[in-house]
Amino acid sequence: MFVDLSGFTRLTEKLMEKGTEGAEELSQILNQIFQPTVSLVYQRGAFIPYFAGDSFTAIFQSEDETQREQAVRKVLQTACDIIERFHHEQRDPQSVLNEHKIGIKIGVSQGNLDWGIVGNQRKSYYFRGAAIDGASQAQAQARSMEVVCDHSIGRYLYANHLSGQELPEGFVQLNLNDLQKLPAFEERDLPAVVKMPSPDPVIMSDYLPE
């Protein structure tokens, strides 16, 4: 799942005029917006390997076809919950989303991924594959408050009785009313919440300057 804020560039330009003070305010706003969304991803047993400014990539793992069907459903339900939360907060006059007119766009895909660690004295890691590329490209087709999937999700939409508007090049803008009708997961079907370990300074020194 690729998640990207809309309207954030305008806010960034406005706050950057304030210099350091604006940068700090921008960081606080970004945390306010993303923290509930990030928590929701981890509650569904997924994790986020990459943040890039006002966007992030989330990975929902599966080992076989049965797990893959569940993972796709978790992705779709998580995307729906994120959109619903943004809709709710946009109507709240006290909300940061309302004040700064911030929306969100989501792209989803599925497929095999590779990951690895590279480097010697200074290390880095990567996740790559068609699913990440597909989710990013799907997000680029979405407008604010929309969820778009690529062709790899097609048969899962049919299996879950989901519909959408066909877009060019095999992308589909999902019907949010259909997404809201997806049955909730039983507690036993949800994976354990991913809990981040406390940072290890020794491991961190392989990846980050002191």
Accessible surface in RSA format (square Angstrom, percent):
REM  Atomic radii and reference values for relative SASA: ProtOr
REM  Chains: A
REM  Algorithm: Lee & Richards
REM  Probe-radius: 1.40
REM  Slices: 20
REM RES _ NUM      All-atoms   Total-Side   Main-Chain    Non-polar    All polar
REM                ABS   REL    ABS   REL    ABS   REL    ABS   REL    ABS   REL
RES MET A   1    12.30   6.4   0.00   0.0  12.30  29.3   0.00   0.0  12.30  16.3
RES PHE A   2    37.45  18.7  37.45  23.2   0.00   0.0  37.45  22.7   0.00   0.0
RES VAL A   3     0.00   0.0   0.00   0.0   0.00   0.0   0.00   0.0   0.00   0.0
RES ASP A   4    26.15  18.3  26.15  26.0   0.00   0.0   1.84   4.3  24.30  24.2
RES LEU A   5     5.31   3.0   0.00   0.0   5.31  13.4   0.00   0.0   5.31  14.3
RES SER A   6    23.25  19.6  18.26  24.4   4.99  11.5  20.90  44.5   2.35   3.3
RES GLY A   7    24.67  30.4   0.00   N/A  24.67  30.4  12.32  33.8  12.34  27.6
RES PHE A   8     9.75   4.9   9.02   5.6   0.73   1.9   9.02   5.5   0.73   2.1
RES THR A   9    92.03  65.5  87.95  89.2   4.08   9.7  59.79  80.3  32.25  48.7
RES ARG A  10   138.25  58.0 134.21  68.4   4.04   9.6  73.88 101.0  64.37  39.0
RES LEU A  11     6.66   3.7   3.41   2.4   3.25   8.2   6.46   4.5   0.20   0.5
RES THR A  12    37.89  26.9  37.89  38.4   0.00   0.0  33.63  45.2   4.26   6.4
RES GLU A  13   110.78  63.6 103.46  78.3   7.31  17.4  44.41  85.9  66.37  54.2
RES LYS A  14   130.36  63.6 123.94  76.0   6.43  15.3  77.53  69.8  52.83  56.3
RES LEU A  15     3.54   2.0   3.54   2.5   0.00   0.0   3.54   2.5   0.00   0.0
RES MET A  16    83.10  43.0  67.13  44.4  15.97  38.0  33.71  28.7  49.39  65.4
RES GLU A  17   153.42  88.1 112.57  85.2  40.85  97.3  48.64  94.1 104.79  85.6
RES LYS A  18   105.08  51.3  78.54  48.2  26.54  63.2  58.79  52.9  46.28  49.3
RES GLY A  19    38.87  47.9   0.00   N/A  38.87  47.9  37.47 102.8   1.40   3.1
RES THR A  20   106.18  75.5  94.33  95.6  11.86  28.3  61.57  82.7  44.62  67.4
RES GLU A  21   116.99  67.2 110.99  84.0   6.00  14.3  38.50  74.5  78.49  64.1
RES GLY A  22     0.00   0.0   0.00   N/A   0.00   0.0   0.00   0.0   0.00   0.0
RES ALA A  23    45.18  41.5  39.03  60.2   6.15  14.0  39.73  56.0   5.45  14.4
RES GLU A  24   105.06  60.3 100.31  75.9   4.75  11.3  38.04  73.6  67.02  54.7
RES GLU A  25    54.29  31.2  52.43  39.7   1.86   4.4  22.00  42.6  32.29  26.4
RES LEU A  26    27.11  15.1  27.11  19.4   0.00   0.0  27.11  19.0   0.00   0.0
RES SER A  27    59.21  50.0  52.67  70.3   6.53  15.0  30.05  64.0  29.15  40.8
RES GLN A  28   115.23  64.4 111.76  81.7   3.47   8.3  36.44  77.6  78.80  59.8
RES ILE A  29     9.18   5.2   9.18   6.8   0.00   0.0   9.18   6.6   0.00   0.0
RES LEU A  30    39.25  21.9  39.21  28.1   0.04   0.1  39.21  27.5   0.04   0.1
RES ASN A  31    94.27  65.0  92.02  88.9   2.25   5.4  24.11  58.0  70.15  67.8
RES GLN A  32   105.53  59.0  88.47  64.7  17.06  40.6  40.74  86.7  64.78  49.1
RES ILE A  33     1.62   0.9   0.84   0.6   0.78   1.9   1.62   1.2   0.00   0.0
RES PHE A  34    11.31   5.7  11.31   7.0   0.00   0.0  11.31   6.9   0.00   0.0
RES GLN A  35   109.60  61.3 107.52  78.6   2.08   4.9  44.87  95.5  64.72  49.1
RES PRO A  36    58.05  42.3  44.67  40.7  13.39  48.7  51.55  42.6   6.50  40.4
RES THR A  37     1.48   1.0   0.07   0.1   1.40   3.3   1.40   1.9   0.07   0.1
RES VAL A  38    26.07  17.2  26.07  23.6   0.00   0.0  26.07  22.7   0.00   0.0
RES SER A  39    37.48  31.7  31.23  41.7   6.25  14.4  22.57  48.1  14.90  20.9
RES LEU A  40    35.48  19.8  34.85  24.9   0.64   1.6  35.22  24.7   0.26   0.7
RES VAL A  41     0.00   0.0   0.00   0.0   0.00   0.0   0.00   0.0   0.00   0.0
RES TYR A  42    29.72  13.9  29.72  16.9   0.00   0.0  20.30  15.3   9.42  11.6
RES GLN A  43    97.14  54.3  90.46  66.1   6.68  15.9  29.09  61.9  68.05  51.6
RES ARG A  44    39.95  16.8  38.56  19.7   1.39   3.3   0.58   0.8  39.37  23.9
RES GLY A  45    12.45  15.3   0.00   N/A  12.45  15.3   0.96   2.6  11.48  25.7
RES ALA A  46     0.24   0.2   0.00   0.0   0.24   0.5   0.24   0.3   0.00   0.0
RES PHE A  47    40.47  20.2  40.47  25.1   0.00   0.0  40.47  24.5   0.00   0.0
RES ILE A  48    14.88   8.5   0.00   0.0  14.88  35.9   0.00   0.0  14.88  40.4
RES PRO A  49    13.04   9.5   0.83   0.8  12.21  44.4   7.24   6.0   5.80  36.0
RES TYR A  50    72.37  33.8  69.74  39.7   2.63   6.8  65.91  49.5   6.45   8.0
RES PHE A  51   114.94  57.5  83.78  51.9  31.16  81.1  83.80  50.8  31.14  89.1
RES ALA A  52    68.11  62.6  52.74  81.4  15.37  35.0  61.77  87.0   6.34  16.8
RES GLY A  53    60.96  75.2   0.00   N/A  60.96  75.2  42.29 116.1  18.66  41.8
RES ASP A  54    32.58  22.8  30.47  30.3   2.11   5.0   3.85   9.1  28.73  28.7
RES SER A  55     9.25   7.8   9.25  12.4   0.00   0.0   1.76   3.7   7.50  10.5
RES PHE A  56     2.07   1.0   0.00   0.0   2.07   5.4   2.07   1.3   0.00   0.0
RES THR A  57     9.22   6.6   9.16   9.3   0.07   0.2   1.77   2.4   7.46  11.3
RES ALA A  58     1.97   1.8   0.00   0.0   1.97   4.5   0.00   0.0   1.97   5.2
RES ILE A  59    16.28   9.3  13.45  10.0   2.83   6.8  16.28  11.7   0.00   0.0
RES PHE A  60    24.79  12.4   4.98   3.1  19.81  51.5   6.16   3.7  18.63  53.3
RES GLN A  61   117.99  66.0  90.79  66.3  27.21  64.8  28.71  61.1  89.28  67.7
RES SER A  62    33.47  28.3   8.36  11.2  25.11  57.9   1.05   2.2  32.42  45.4
RES GLU A  63   144.59  83.0 111.20  84.1  33.39  79.5  47.66  92.2  96.93  79.1
RES ASP A  64    80.08  56.1  66.34  66.0  13.74  32.5  44.65 105.1  35.44  35.3
RES GLU A  65    79.07  45.4  71.17  53.8   7.90  18.8  56.07 108.5  23.00  18.8
RES THR A  66    98.85  70.3  95.07  96.4   3.77   9.0  59.98  80.6  38.86  58.8
RES GLN A  67    78.44  43.9  76.23  55.7   2.20   5.2  24.59  52.3  53.84  40.8
RES ARG A  68    58.07  24.4  58.07  29.6   0.00   0.0   5.11   7.0  52.95  32.1
RES GLU A  69    87.06  50.0  83.60  63.2   3.46   8.2  18.45  35.7  68.61  56.0
RES GLN A  70    60.91  34.1  59.44  43.4   1.47   3.5  13.80  29.4  47.12  35.7
RES ALA A  71     8.88   8.2   7.66  11.8   1.23   2.8   8.79  12.4   0.10   0.3
RES VAL A  72     4.78   3.1   3.82   3.5   0.96   2.3   4.73   4.1   0.05   0.1
RES ARG A  73    48.93  20.5  48.93  24.9   0.00   0.0   7.54  10.3  41.38  25.1
RES LYS A  74    14.33   7.0  14.33   8.8   0.00   0.0   5.43   4.9   8.90   9.5
RES VAL A  75    11.25   7.4  11.25  10.2   0.00   0.0  11.25   9.8   0.00   0.0
RES LEU A  76     0.17   0.1   0.17   0.1   0.00   0.0   0.17   0.1   0.00   0.0
RES GLN A  77    15.93   8.9  15.08  11.0   0.85   2.0   8.12  17.3   7.80   5.9
RES THR A  78     0.00   0.0   0.00   0.0   0.00   0.0   0.00   0.0   0.00   0.0
RES ALA A  79     0.00   0.0   0.00   0.0   0.00   0.0   0.00   0.0   0.00   0.0
RES CYS A  80     5.75   4.3   5.62   6.3   0.13   0.3   1.17   3.0   4.58   4.9
RES ASP A  81    45.82  32.1  40.50  40.3   5.32  12.6  12.05  28.4  33.77  33.7
RES ILE A  82     0.94   0.5   0.27   0.2   0.67   1.6   0.94   0.7   0.00   0.0
RES ILE A  83     2.21   1.3   2.21   1.6   0.00   0.0   2.21   1.6   0.00   0.0
RES GLU A  84    70.60  40.5  65.21  49.3   5.39  12.8  23.10  44.7  47.50  38.8
RES ARG A  85    45.66  19.2  38.36  19.6   7.31  17.4  41.39  56.6   4.28   2.6
RES PHE A  86     0.00   0.0   0.00   0.0   0.00   0.0   0.00   0.0   0.00   0.0
RES HIS A  87    66.85  36.5  66.22  46.0   0.63   1.6  48.31  49.8  18.53  21.6
RES HIS A  88   121.21  66.2 119.48  83.0   1.73   4.4  75.91  78.2  45.30  52.7
RES GLU A  89    47.79  27.4  47.79  36.2   0.00   0.0  10.67  20.6  37.12  30.3
RES GLN A  90    52.35  29.3  42.87  31.3   9.48  22.6  16.41  34.9  35.94  27.3
RES ARG A  91   167.91  70.5 141.68  72.2  26.23  62.5  75.78 103.6  92.13  55.8
RES ASP A  92    58.54  41.0  54.11  53.9   4.43  10.5  15.08  35.5  43.45  43.3
RES PRO A  93   102.63  74.8  83.76  76.4  18.86  68.6  84.71  69.9  17.91 111.3
RES GLN A  94   161.23  90.2 129.96  95.0  31.27  74.5  53.63 114.2 107.61  81.6
RES SER A  95    10.46   8.8   2.15   2.9   8.30  19.1  10.22  21.8   0.23   0.3
RES VAL A  96    25.78  17.0  23.02  20.8   2.77   6.7  23.24  20.2   2.54   6.9
RES LEU A  97     1.11   0.6   0.80   0.6   0.31   0.8   0.80   0.6   0.31   0.8
RES ASN A  98    41.30  28.5  38.65  37.4   2.64   6.4   2.64   6.4  38.65  37.4
RES GLU A  99   116.50  66.9  91.05  68.9  25.45  60.6  36.33  70.3  80.17  65.5
RES HIS A 100    29.90  16.3  19.91  13.8   9.99  25.5  15.72  16.2  14.18  16.5
RES LYS A 101   142.66  69.6 127.67  78.3  14.99  35.7 103.12  92.8  39.54  42.1
RES ILE A 102     0.10   0.1   0.00   0.0   0.10   0.2   0.10   0.1   0.00   0.0
RES GLY A 103     3.37   4.2   0.00   N/A   3.37   4.2   1.58   4.3   1.78   4.0
RES ILE A 104     0.00   0.0   0.00   0.0   0.00   0.0   0.00   0.0   0.00   0.0
RES LYS A 105    40.02  19.5  40.02  24.6   0.00   0.0   6.71   6.0  33.31  35.5
RES ILE A 106     0.00   0.0   0.00   0.0   0.00   0.0   0.00   0.0   0.00   0.0
RES GLY A 107     0.00   0.0   0.00   N/A   0.00   0.0   0.00   0.0   0.00   0.0
RES VAL A 108     0.02   0.0   0.02   0.0   0.00   0.0   0.02   0.0   0.00   0.0
RES SER A 109    13.17  11.1   1.14   1.5  12.04  27.7   0.00   0.0  13.17  18.5
RES GLN A 110    37.29  20.9  28.58  20.9   8.71  20.7  11.76  25.0  25.53  19.4
RES GLY A 111    25.39  31.3   0.00   N/A  25.39  31.3  10.46  28.7  14.93  33.4
RES ASN A 112   118.96  82.0 104.01 100.5  14.95  36.0  35.02  84.3  83.94  81.1
RES LEU A 113    55.19  30.7  25.72  18.4  29.47  74.1  26.69  18.7  28.50  76.7
RES ASP A 114    86.19  60.4  82.38  82.0   3.82   9.0  15.59  36.7  70.60  70.4
RES TRP A 115   164.52  66.0 143.23  69.3  21.29  50.0 113.28  60.4  51.24  83.1
RES GLY A 116    12.72  15.7   0.00   N/A  12.72  15.7  12.72  34.9   0.00   0.0
RES ILE A 117    92.87  52.8  61.96  46.2  30.91  74.5  61.96  44.6  30.91  83.9
RES VAL A 118    78.57  51.7  73.11  66.2   5.46  13.2  78.41  68.1   0.17   0.4
RES GLY A 119    46.52  57.4   0.00   N/A  46.52  57.4  23.09  63.4  23.43  52.5
RES ASN A 120   131.68  90.8 115.81 111.9  15.87  38.2  31.71  76.3  99.98  96.6
RES GLN A 121   170.61  95.4 147.32 107.7  23.29  55.5  58.51 124.5 112.11  85.0
RES ARG A 122   121.17  50.9 105.56  53.8  15.61  37.2  53.73  73.4  67.44  40.9
RES LYS A 123    62.96  30.7  58.41  35.8   4.55  10.8  35.98  32.4  26.98  28.7
RES SER A 124    60.91  51.5  58.42  78.0   2.49   5.7  31.66  67.4  29.25  41.0
RES TYR A 125    94.74  44.2  85.07  48.4   9.67  25.2  60.13  45.2  34.61  42.7
RES TYR A 126    61.44  28.7  61.44  35.0   0.00   0.0  35.39  26.6  26.04  32.1
RES PHE A 127    38.55  19.3  29.74  18.4   8.81  22.9  29.74  18.0   8.81  25.2
RES ARG A 128   141.41  59.4 139.44  71.1   1.96   4.7  48.82  66.7  92.59  56.1
RES GLY A 129    22.19  27.4   0.00   N/A  22.19  27.4  19.03  52.2   3.16   7.1
RES ALA A 130    74.85  68.8  60.58  93.5  14.26  32.4  64.96  91.5   9.89  26.2
RES ALA A 131    11.80  10.9  10.21  15.8   1.60   3.6  10.74  15.1   1.07   2.8
RES ILE A 132    29.05  16.5  26.83  20.0   2.22   5.3  28.62  20.6   0.42   1.1
RES ASP A 133    80.08  56.1  77.09  76.7   2.99   7.1  17.26  40.6  62.82  62.6
RES GLY A 134     6.32   7.8   0.00   N/A   6.32   7.8   5.98  16.4   0.34   0.8
RES ALA A 135     2.24   2.1   2.24   3.5   0.00   0.0   2.24   3.2   0.00   0.0
RES SER A 136    41.66  35.2  40.62  54.2   1.05   2.4  11.43  24.3  30.23  42.4
RES GLN A 137   101.14  56.6  97.68  71.4   3.46   8.2  33.89  72.1  67.25  51.0
RES ALA A 138     0.00   0.0   0.00   0.0   0.00   0.0   0.00   0.0   0.00   0.0
RES GLN A 139    16.29   9.1  16.29  11.9   0.00   0.0   0.00   0.0  16.29  12.4
RES ALA A 140    69.94  64.3  41.56  64.1  28.38  64.6  44.84  63.1  25.09  66.5
RES GLN A 141    73.21  40.9  52.96  38.7  20.25  48.2   4.60   9.8  68.60  52.0
RES ALA A 142     6.79   6.2   0.00   0.0   6.79  15.4   0.00   0.0   6.79  18.0
RES ARG A 143   162.15  68.1 158.30  80.7   3.86   9.2  74.05 101.2  88.10  53.4
RES SER A 144    53.15  44.9  35.73  47.7  17.42  40.1  29.81  63.5  23.34  32.7
RES MET A 145    25.45  13.2  21.02  13.9   4.43  10.5  21.02  17.9   4.43   5.9
RES GLU A 146    20.11  11.5  19.07  14.4   1.04   2.5  10.39  20.1   9.72   7.9
RES VAL A 147     0.22   0.1   0.00   0.0   0.22   0.5   0.00   0.0   0.22   0.6
RES VAL A 148     0.00   0.0   0.00   0.0   0.00   0.0   0.00   0.0   0.00   0.0
RES CYS A 149     0.31   0.2   0.31   0.3   0.00   0.0   0.00   0.0   0.31   0.3
RES ASP A 150    12.06   8.4  11.30  11.3   0.75   1.8   3.68   8.7   8.38   8.4
RES HIS A 151   142.65  78.0 123.26  85.7  19.39  49.6  87.04  89.7  55.61  64.7
RES SER A 152    26.67  22.5  13.46  18.0  13.21  30.4  21.75  46.3   4.93   6.9
RES ILE A 153     1.38   0.8   1.38   1.0   0.00   0.0   1.38   1.0   0.00   0.0
RES GLY A 154    34.37  42.4   0.00   N/A  34.37  42.4  28.33  77.7   6.04  13.5
RES ARG A 155   146.30  61.4 131.17  66.9  15.13  36.0  70.51  96.4  75.79  45.9
RES TYR A 156     4.48   2.1   4.20   2.4   0.28   0.7   4.34   3.3   0.14   0.2
RES LEU A 157    13.38   7.5  13.38   9.6   0.00   0.0  13.38   9.4   0.00   0.0
RES TYR A 158   187.08  87.3 178.74 101.7   8.34  21.7 134.22 100.9  52.85  65.2
RES ALA A 159    70.05  64.4  43.16  66.6  26.89  61.2  51.47  72.5  18.58  49.2
RES ASN A 160    35.78  24.7  23.84  23.0  11.95  28.8   4.14  10.0  31.64  30.6
RES HIS A 161   161.93  88.5 136.90  95.2  25.02  64.0 101.05 104.1  60.88  70.8
RES LEU A 162    17.78   9.9   2.62   1.9  15.15  38.1   3.13   2.2  14.64  39.4
RES SER A 163    55.52  46.9  48.40  64.6   7.12  16.4  47.12 100.3   8.40  11.8
RES GLY A 164    35.92  44.3   0.00   N/A  35.92  44.3   6.25  17.2  29.67  66.4
RES GLN A 165   108.36  60.6  99.95  73.0   8.41  20.0  38.71  82.4  69.65  52.8
RES GLU A 166   150.98  86.7 129.44  97.9  21.53  51.3  42.02  81.3 108.95  89.0
RES LEU A 167    38.56  21.5  26.47  18.9  12.09  30.4  29.74  20.9   8.82  23.7
RES PRO A 168    98.05  71.5  85.04  77.5  13.01  47.3  97.24  80.3   0.81   5.0
RES GLU A 169   149.65  85.9 110.07  83.3  39.59  94.3  51.25  99.1  98.40  80.3
RES GLY A 170    41.73  51.5   0.00   N/A  41.73  51.5  30.91  84.8  10.82  24.2
RES PHE A 171    14.98   7.5  14.37   8.9   0.61   1.6  14.37   8.7   0.61   1.7
RES VAL A 172    27.36  18.0  27.36  24.8   0.00   0.0  27.36  23.8   0.00   0.0
RES GLN A 173    37.73  21.1  36.09  26.4   1.63   3.9   0.05   0.1  37.68  28.6
RES LEU A 174     4.39   2.4   0.88   0.6   3.52   8.8   0.91   0.6   3.48   9.4
RES ASN A 175    57.76  39.8  48.92  47.3   8.84  21.3  12.82  30.8  44.95  43.4
RES LEU A 176    43.64  24.3  39.52  28.3   4.13  10.4  39.52  27.8   4.13  11.1
RES ASN A 177    96.18  66.3  94.14  91.0   2.05   4.9  15.19  36.6  80.99  78.3
RES ASP A 178    24.23  17.0  21.70  21.6   2.53   6.0   1.65   3.9  22.57  22.5
RES LEU A 179     3.73   2.1   0.55   0.4   3.17   8.0   0.55   0.4   3.17   8.5
RES GLN A 180    95.70  53.5  63.96  46.7  31.74  75.6  18.06  38.4  77.64  58.9
RES LYS A 181   159.66  77.9 131.28  80.6  28.38  67.6  91.68  82.5  67.98  72.4
RES LEU A 182    16.63   9.3   2.93   2.1  13.71  34.5   4.32   3.0  12.32  33.1
RES PRO A 183    87.60  63.8  77.55  70.7  10.05  36.5  87.60  72.3   0.00   0.0
RES ALA A 184    88.10  81.0  64.45  99.5  23.66  53.8  68.21  96.0  19.90  52.7
RES PHE A 185    25.92  13.0   4.17   2.6  21.76  56.6   4.76   2.9  21.16  60.6
RES GLU A 186    96.05  55.1  92.78  70.2   3.27   7.8  20.02  38.7  76.04  62.1
RES GLU A 187   147.12  84.5 134.74 101.9  12.38  29.5  64.62 125.0  82.50  67.4
RES ARG A 188   199.36  83.7 159.47  81.3  39.89  95.0  76.47 104.5 122.89  74.5
RES ASP A 189    50.34  35.3  39.00  38.8  11.35  26.8   4.86  11.4  45.48  45.4
RES LEU A 190    49.95  27.8  34.47  24.7  15.49  38.9  34.86  24.5  15.10  40.6
RES PRO A 191    60.42  44.0  42.55  38.8  17.87  65.0  54.94  45.4   5.48  34.1
RES ALA A 192    90.82  83.5  64.64  99.8  26.18  59.5  76.60 107.9  14.22  37.7
RES VAL A 193    72.38  47.6  58.26  52.7  14.12  34.0  58.26  50.6  14.12  38.3
RES VAL A 194    49.07  32.3  39.23  35.5   9.84  23.7  44.36  38.5   4.71  12.8
RES LYS A 195   175.51  85.6 149.68  91.8  25.83  61.5  96.56  86.9  78.94  84.1
RES MET A 196   134.85  69.8 107.07  70.9  27.78  66.1 101.30  86.1  33.55  44.4
RES PRO A 197   111.08  81.0  88.50  80.7  22.57  82.1 100.61  83.1  10.47  65.1
RES SER A 198   100.17  84.6  77.85 103.9  22.32  51.4  40.92  87.1  59.25  83.0
RES PRO A 199   103.77  75.6  80.03  73.0  23.74  86.3  88.87  73.4  14.90  92.6
RES ASP A 200    60.37  42.3  53.17  52.9   7.20  17.0  18.82  44.3  41.55  41.4
RES PRO A 201   104.31  76.0  95.61  87.2   8.70  31.6  99.18  81.9   5.13  31.9
RES VAL A 202   115.20  75.8 111.26 100.7   3.94   9.5 114.82  99.8   0.38   1.0
RES ILE A 203   101.66  57.8 101.18  75.4   0.48   1.2 101.66  73.2   0.00   0.0
RES MET A 204    80.32  41.6  78.06  51.7   2.26   5.4  74.99  63.8   5.33   7.1
RES SER A 205    61.57  52.0  49.36  65.9  12.20  28.1  38.91  82.9  22.66  31.7
RES ASP A 206    50.51  35.4  50.29  50.1   0.22   0.5   0.22   0.5  50.29  50.2
RES TYR A 207    58.30  27.2  45.92  26.1  12.38  32.2  33.83  25.4  24.47  30.2
RES LEU A 208    96.55  53.8  94.47  67.6   2.08   5.2  94.47  66.3   2.08   5.6
RES PRO A 209   105.99  77.2  91.25  83.2  14.73  53.6  92.09  76.0  13.90  86.4
RES GLU A 210   223.14 128.1 148.44 112.3  74.70 177.9  88.08 170.4 135.05 110.3
END  Absolute sums over single chains surface
CHAIN  1 A    12388.3      10273.8       2114.5       6581.7       5806.5
END  Absolute sums over all chains
TOTAL         12388.3      10273.8       2114.5       6581.7       5806.5
